[in-house]
Amino acid sequence: MSKICEITGKKVIAGNNVSHSKARTKRRFYPNLQTKKFYIPEEDKYITLKVSAAGIRNINKNGISACLKEAKEKGYMK
């Protein structure tokens, strides 16, 4: 499964582990993804989304319908 938030579009980024001797090795930074079910009252159904913690906060603030509309406009959802 892809590690991309369906609301904010956050995804895995690359960086370095830096040791005490400053030797650098590649590593990956993963978004804090959760699988959650949300109820859409307009359609009277539940949907399951893979969202980051920031995406959950956006949904709580703006509402699921507004967030879904914005995510579809930005191309994060199909």
Buried (B, 14 or more C-beta within 10 A) or exposed (E): EEEBBBBBBBBEEEEEEEEEEEEEEEEEEEBEBEEEEBEEEEEEEEBEBBBBBBBBEBBEEEEBBEBBEBBEEEEBBE
